[in-house]
Amino acid sequence: MVAPGGEAIGGVVGAFRHMIQTKGLIIAFGVLTWTLLEYTFS
């Protein structure tokens, strides 16, 4: 899939989306871990 404006913009958008997905997984994992810790120690 080629973004409007050519390959360069498509590459930047792809990298940006990949970064968001990776950060989202890290955040979700952190929240899950925090919830489990709170449940364990309560």
C-alpha positions as CSV (number, residue, x, y, z in Angstrom):
1,M,0.0,0.0,0.0
2,V,1.5,3.4,-1.0
3,A,0.4,6.4,1.0
4,P,-0.5,9.6,-0.9
5,G,2.7,11.5,-1.4
6,G,4.9,8.5,-2.1
7,E,7.0,5.9,-0.3
8,A,8.8,8.3,2.1
9,I,5.5,9.4,3.8
10,G,4.3,5.8,3.9
11,G,7.5,4.7,5.6
12,V,7.2,7.4,8.2
13,V,3.5,6.6,8.9
14,G,4.3,2.8,9.0
15,A,7.1,3.4,11.5
16,F,4.9,5.7,13.6
17,R,2.1,3.1,13.7
18,H,4.5,0.4,14.6
19,M,5.9,2.5,17.5
20,I,2.3,3.1,18.8
21,Q,1.5,-0.6,18.6
22,T,4.7,-1.5,20.5
23,K,4.2,1.2,23.1
24,G,0.6,0.1,23.5
25,L,1.6,-3.5,24.2
26,I,4.2,-2.2,26.8
27,I,1.6,-0.1,28.5
28,A,-1.0,-2.9,28.5
29,F,1.5,-5.3,29.9
30,G,2.5,-2.7,32.6
31,V,-1.2,-2.2,33.6
32,L,-1.8,-6.0,33.7
33,T,1.3,-6.5,35.9
34,W,0.3,-3.7,38.2
35,T,-3.2,-5.0,38.6
36,L,-1.9,-8.5,39.4
37,L,0.5,-7.1,42.0
38,E,-2.2,-5.1,43.7
39,Y,-4.5,-8.2,43.7
40,T,-1.7,-10.3,45.1
41,F,-0.8,-7.9,48.0
42,S,-4.4,-6.8,48.9
